[in-house]
Amino acid sequence: MTPIHIDGPWFKDEAGRTLILRGVNVGGSSKIPRTPNGATYQRNGFFDHRNVSFVGHPFPLDEADEHFARLKAWSFTFLRFLVTWEAIEHEGPGIYDTEYLTYLRAVIEKAHEHGIQVFIDSHQDVWSRFSGGDGAPGWTFEAAGMDITRFHETGAAFLHQIHGDPLPQMIWPTNATKLAAATMFTLFFGGNDFAPQIKVQGESIQDFLQRHYINAIKEVTKTLKGLPNVLGYDAINEPGEGYIGIGDLTKIHTVIDKGAMPTPLQSMALGAGIPQEVGIWDLGFLGRKQIDKKVLNPFGERAWLNSSDCIWKQHGVWDVDAQGQPRLLRPEYFTNVNGRDVDFSRDYYVPFLNRFAKEIREVQPDAVLFVEHGFRSHGPKWTTDDAPNIVYAPHWYDGIVLVMKSFNSFLNYDRDLNKLVFGAGNIRRSFARQMRNKKAHAKQHMGNVPTLLGEVGIAFDLNKKKAYRTGNFSEQVKALDRTLRAMDENLLNYTLWNYTADNTNERGDLWNDEDFSIFSRDQQQQPSNIHSGGRALEAAVRPYPIATAGEPSQISFDIQTKEFIFRFRHDPAVTEPTLIFLPDFQYPEGCKVKVSDGKYEIIKREQLLIYHHDLQYEIHTIHIKPA
């Protein structure tokens, strides 16, 4: 196993070779407890949030060898390994689940035995399971005076466990600006400015929440200290801005508009027990549209505990008019503090990142820190002057495949330009340009640090799960290949979303009916075949340069012809050879190799091509195709 360090925009090994890191997120079901079964248990069990265990996710320890061997065979040797705050500290503030931490170390030790390196992802989505996602323990809401048992009825969150089946697809992101998640993110990042009256045993709610979150991740860091295959830590997955920066609380502010969509002001009123008529929205190829209206919370339930009132009403953001309806009092509340316009990244996210970096590095001084951006914001301006040894780790998904659950070779959506894209060639160029923009941010705003796509992948339950009935995953292969071609074109590192060991056709990754796993037991027809159970492997398992004796300049792979081309400029100071992953999956009958100069050898049992370049040439090319 090669130690990894950062050199400008590249990852490098001890020999100075440039590394391209390829791997997956392990795993999707780590978002929920293993006991009781978080995918199916109903209302009473769901809200018993202290008596849970995440031991066994991503997989039981006795299955670790099987899964790590499969990932190694696919050369996914760099993992984004999910943990959640809830898994560590679900029982109460400062009470850590030592059984889970012991299990976690044992699993990471197993990864090391297989030559697999990891970085730990402190995962959350829309704050918590109890606000429609995952991440934070239930007691964090109680600290803010919120009643998790009334979120669904009051429109404070949309919960699968309460709504039941069928679940409207991709509805969970709408929770980002509903009362529960938006309030908690605002308190977590900006409570000192926006909710100074809220204290927990004399401590500000912001300091209370950040202290417990960071200390929980520090417990993980202490647990894993000394393991050579742990490169570093992701500060927080997809941080939410909450209400911070929202200038009009009477309008909807979401990435996806779907289902009942209260405005922030309506959310606050609903949580206080005031019924509201809200718009029902849907999202199609041509954009969002309101399709109906509905009165939410008709019985006047409250999202606040009996002794608590709405935090935002307490702070004078809104009040009730003579007709008993919400009246906005301070429209600028979340956009201006003491006469200064707020910027989420500058004023709240970066200070949190600095605190996180300082405290994690008290335990692991050389930890690499991975940072991403939130739902509504671009990447942070957080440079190596703030904290050295950092990586930009944004996420990117094919919007049409993600939201519409279908593949279209001639129509897509460019999020950067906010417009539809027509034509296969234009879509390819759009994807590649969007990836270049990610790298440009790392160069311009973060001190020219490496870029690693922390999440990139495709939904497998396309076209109403047609592939599960037919066994034909050709649409998924096309969709994933189109995405990964853009990764190759930009010489990007990435960890696919995701590998879920207990994925099923019925429940997918066991969370909000998402189904992104490149492996499923339900597709595993031949357990003795290490590839059996894999999905879209024709696109996912592709040759790539593991370690390059210089700087890569071109990576391309054609899944139709299986032709692979790699070019690089050698570094005279590097004496070790270049290593290429040569997957048996793509070349079962062997391959033909043509090199511009020098010599090569193939070690089939390790799926490696070892290339020794000729020093008299500056640029080198390796061309591989089937035998």
C-alpha positions, -999 to 999 in steps of 0.1 A, spaced: 0 0 0 14 33 -11 13 63 13 -4 93 -3 5 129 -1 -6 161 -19 15 180 -44 -3 210 -59 -34 197 -78 -22 160 -76 -21 131 -53 13 114 -52 30 84 -38 64 81 -20 82 77 -54 67 110 -67 43 92 -91 10 109 -98 -19 89 -85 -54 87 -100 -77 77 -71 -107 56 -81 -132 40 -56 -167 40 -42 -187 52 -13 -193 24 12 -221 21 18 -256 35 11 -273 17 40 -248 32 65 -272 61 67 -297 40 88 -294 18 119 -289 -19 113 -310 -27 143 -339 -21 144 -342 -22 106 -343 14 97 -357 8 62 -389 -8 74 -397 -2 110 -427 19 116 -437 49 136 -431 38 172 -398 21 165 -387 50 143 -390 76 170 -372 55 197 -340 72 185 -317 63 213 -321 25 212 -305 18 179 -273 3 166 -253 9 134 -230 -21 141 -230 -41 109 -233 -13 84 -219 -12 58 -217 -49 63 -211 -75 90 -175 -80 99 -177 -116 87 -186 -104 52 -158 -79 50 -133 -101 32 -159 -109 5 -167 -72 -2 -132 -59 0 -119 -86 -23 -146 -77 -48 -138 -40 -46 -101 -48 -50 -108 -69 -81 -126 -39 -95 -96 -17 -85 -118 4 -63 -90 7 -38 -98 42 -24 -131 44 -4 -152 72 9 -163 54 41 -196 66 55 -202 72 92 -229 93 107 -230 114 139 -260 94 149 -241 61 147 -215 75 171 -236 95 196 -272 84 193 -279 77 230 -273 113 242 -249 142 243 -214 129 251 -224 92 252 -205 74 225 -213 40 211 -181 21 219 -194 -11 203 -199 7 170 -164 24 172 -148 -10 179 -166 -24 149 -156 5 128 -119 0 135 -121 -37 128 -137 -30 94 -110 -4 84 -83 -29 96 -98 -54 72 -97 -29 44 -60 -24 51 -54 -62 48 -68 -59 12 -46 -29 3 -76 -5 4 -73 31 16 -101 52 29 -112 86 39 -139 89 65 -171 107 53 -190 124 81 -223 119 63 -256 137 66 -285 145 43 -310 173 52 -296 170 88 -311 138 102 -333 107 97 -360 126 116 -361 154 91 -362 131 61 -325 123 57 -298 110 79 -269 122 100 -276 139 133 -290 122 164 -326 129 174 -316 146 206 -302 175 186 -338 186 178 -348 183 214 -319 206 224 -335 232 201 -370 226 215 -384 206 186 -407 176 187 -395 149 162 -428 130 164 -447 158 148 -426 168 119 -445 150 92 -480 162 103 -468 198 105 -450 198 72 -417 204 90 -403 174 71 -415 147 47 -408 113 62 -410 80 43 -417 60 75 -449 81 81 -460 86 45 -455 50 36 -453 35 1 -451 43 -27 -426 71 -20 -426 99 -46 -392 97 -62 -365 122 -52 -388 140 -27 -363 139 2 -342 170 -10 -373 191 -6 -367 188 32 -337 212 29 -358 243 34 -386 229 54 -387 239 91 -369 210 107 -337 208 86 -336 245 78 -338 255 115 -311 230 126 -286 240 99 -292 277 106 -285 270 143 -255 248 136 -237 272 114 -251 306 124 -270 302 157 -248 329 174 -260 355 149 -296 343 142 -307 327 174 -287 342 202 -315 336 228 -312 298 224 -289 283 250 -283 247 261 -272 247 298 -258 282 293 -240 274 260 -251 289 227 -269 264 205 -243 269 177 -214 261 200 -233 232 216 -241 216 183 -207 222 167 -188 210 198 -207 177 199 -205 171 162 -168 177 161 -161 158 193 -180 128 178 -158 128 147 -128 132 170 -138 100 187 -137 83 153 -103 98 147 -90 86 181 -105 51 173 -87 49 139 -55 66 150 -24 48 138 -41 29 109 -19 36 78 -48 33 53 -69 62 67 -59 92 46 -83 118 62 -118 131 69 -146 148 50 -157 177 72 -194 173 65 -214 159 36 -235 183 15 -238 210 42 -271 228 42 -273 266 45 -307 265 63 -323 299 61 -290 317 59 -289 339 28 -326 336 20 -338 371 12 -375 364 6 -392 341 31 -424 342 12 -410 323 -18 -398 287 -23 -361 282 -22 -352 246 -32 -331 226 -57 -360 203 -64 -397 214 -62 -419 183 -56 -449 176 -35 -462 200 -9 -439 230 -9 -444 255 19 -424 288 17 -401 293 47 -427 317 63 -454 291 58 -431 264 73 -426 285 104 -464 290 107 -471 254 102 -447 244 129 -464 267 153 -498 250 146 -513 274 120 -527 255 90 -515 268 56 -527 263 21 -495 254 1 -487 247 -35 -483 211 -48 -454 210 -73 -440 186 -98 -409 185 -119 -407 174 -155 -383 177 -184 -394 213 -191 -390 224 -155 -411 228 -123 -448 236 -122 -475 239 -96 -502 213 -102 -525 218 -72 -530 232 -37 -535 216 -3 -541 227 33 -513 213 55 -516 206 92 -554 210 93 -556 200 130 -530 225 142 -503 201 154 -471 218 167 -435 209 158 -422 224 191 -421 207 224 -447 219 249 -425 244 267 -410 258 235 -422 284 210 -410 288 174 -374 300 176 -379 324 147 -410 339 163 -391 344 195 -364 363 176 -390 386 159 -388 372 124 -426 368 122 -457 371 142 -494 365 139 -518 391 124 -553 399 135 -567 370 114 -544 345 130 -521 343 99 -483 346 98 -470 381 92 -433 386 82 -417 413 104 -381 412 94 -376 402 58 -339 409 59 -333 388 90 -313 360 74 -294 382 49 -280 410 70 -263 410 104 -253 442 121 -256 461 88 -234 436 69 -247 414 41 -241 378 50 -223 352 29 -228 316 40 -194 303 29 -173 333 42 -192 340 74 -203 305 86 -190 276 66 -153 286 65 -151 293 103 -166 259 109 -141 243 86 -112 260 104 -125 247 137 -130 212 124 -95 212 109 -79 224 141 -96 199 163 -93 168 140 -56 175 135 -50 176 173 -55 138 170 -42 131 135 -19 160 125 -13 148 89 -50 142 82 -61 152 47 -93 172 49 -120 169 22 -144 197 17 -175 202 -5 -203 227 -10 -239 229 1 -273 227 -15 -275 263 -27 -240 275 -27 -208 271 -47 -176 257 -33 -160 276 -4 -131 299 -7 -110 279 18 -73 278 9 -41 262 20 -34 294 39 -64 285 62 -55 248 65 -29 229 45 -34 195 31 -70 199 18 -89 185 -11 -119 198 -30 -145 170 -30 -177 182 -46 -205 160 -59 -220 158 -94 -248 138 -109 -265 135 -143 -296 156 -135 -320 139 -158 -310 104 -147 -311 115 -111 -344 132 -110 -364 117 -139 -351 81 -135 -346 77 -172 -317 79 -197 -320 101 -227 -291 102 -251 -302 135 -268 -316 156 -240 -300 167 -207 -297 196 -183 -267 218 -177 -269 229 -140 -240 254 -144 -258 272 -173 -293 264 -160 -305 253 -194 -314 222 -214 -288 206 -237 -297 188 -269 -276 163 -289 -253 136 -277 -222 156 -286 -233 187 -269 -242 166 -238 -207 151 -237 -191 186 -240 -215 199 -213 -205 172 -189 -168 177 -196 -171 214 -191 -190 211 -158 -161 189 -146 -136 214 -157 -154 240 -137 -150 218 -105 -112 217 -111 -112 255 -118 -127 262 -85 -100 242 -67 -74 261 -86 -88 296 -83 -104 296 -48 -86 269 -28 -50 273 -37 -47 248 -66 -55 217 -45 -66 183 -58 -101 177 -69 -119 144 -61 -155 139 -69 -168 126 -36 -200 114 -52 -207 106 -88 -230 79 -101 -263 70 -116 -296 56 -104 -302 20 -113 -340 19 -109 -346 36 -142 -378 32 -162 -397 18 -132 -371 -8 -125 -374 -24 -159 -338 -38 -158 -346 -58 -127 -373 -77 -146 -354 -81 -179 -318 -83 -166 -308 -58 -193 -288 -29 -177 -278 -14 -211 -294 20 -203 -275 22 -170 -243 13 -187 -247 41 -212 -256 66 -185 -227 57 -162 -202 56 -191 -213 91 -203 -206 104 -168 -173 86 -164 -160 96 -198 -162 132 -185 -142 121 -154 -116 105 -176 -114 135 -199 -106 158 -170 -82 133 -153 -104 133 -122 -102 113 -91 -136 100 -79 -155 78 -55 -187 64 -71 -220 66 -52 -222 38 -41 -216 2 -30 -244 -11 -7 -238 -47 4 -274 -53 14 -290 -36 -16 -322 -52 -29 -344 -47 -59 -373 -39 -37 -357 -14 -14 -326 -3 -32 -300 12 -9 -325 10 20 -328 48 23 -356 69 8 -359 43 -20 -327 54 -36 -309 27 -57 -274 37 -68 -254 7 -58 -231 -9 -83 -237 -42 -64 -268 -60 -54 -274 -94 -39 -305 -97 -60 -284 -97 -92 -259 -122 -78 -266 -154 -97 -231 -170 -93 -217 -162 -58 -184 -180 -68 -179 -154 -96 -164 -123 -80 -182 -101 -106 -216 -116 -100 -240 -91 -85 -222 -62 -101 -243 -37 -121 -231 -16 -151 -196 -30 -146 -190 -25 -184 -188 12 -175 -177 12 -139 -147 -12 -142 -125 5 -166 -87 7 -171 -69 37 -156 -34 49 -146 -30 40 -109 4 56 -107 22 77 -133 59 85 -135 50 121 -144 19 142 -152 -11 126 -170 -24 145 -200 -50 121 -216 -72 92 -204 -98 78 -227 -117 45 -228 -142 33 -253 -166 7 -238 -177 -4 -273 -142 -12 -287 -125 -15 -253 -97 7 -266 -78 26 -239 -54 54 -245 -32 71 -219 -6 98 -224 17 115 -199 47 137 -197 74 120 -176 91 136 -146 129 130 -148 131 128 -110 108 98 -109 125 64 -114 96 40 -106 75 26 -135 40 37 -144 12 13 -133 -20 8 -153 -50 -11 -140 -58 -38 -167 -91 -53 -157 -98 -89 -166 -134 -79 -168 -127 -59 -199 -100 -81 -214 -110 -117 -205 -91 -131 -235 -61 -108 -231 -51 -76 -248 -28 -60 -273 -5 -33 -261 13 -6 -281 36 18 -264 53 48 -280 87 38 -265 103 19 -237 90 -15 -225 62 -30 -205 51 -62 -187 17 -75 -177 11 -92 -143 -22 -108 -150 -29 -121 -115 -27 -85 -102 -44 -70 -133 -15 -47 -138 5 -33 -167 39 -21 -157 54 5 -181 91 16 -181 94 47 -203 124 57 -224 140 88 -208 150 103 -242 113 110 -250 92 135 -230 57 124 -240 47 88 -237 16 69 -250 1 36 -240 -26 21 -263 -45 -10 -252 -72 -30 -271 -86 -65 -269 -65 -94 -282 
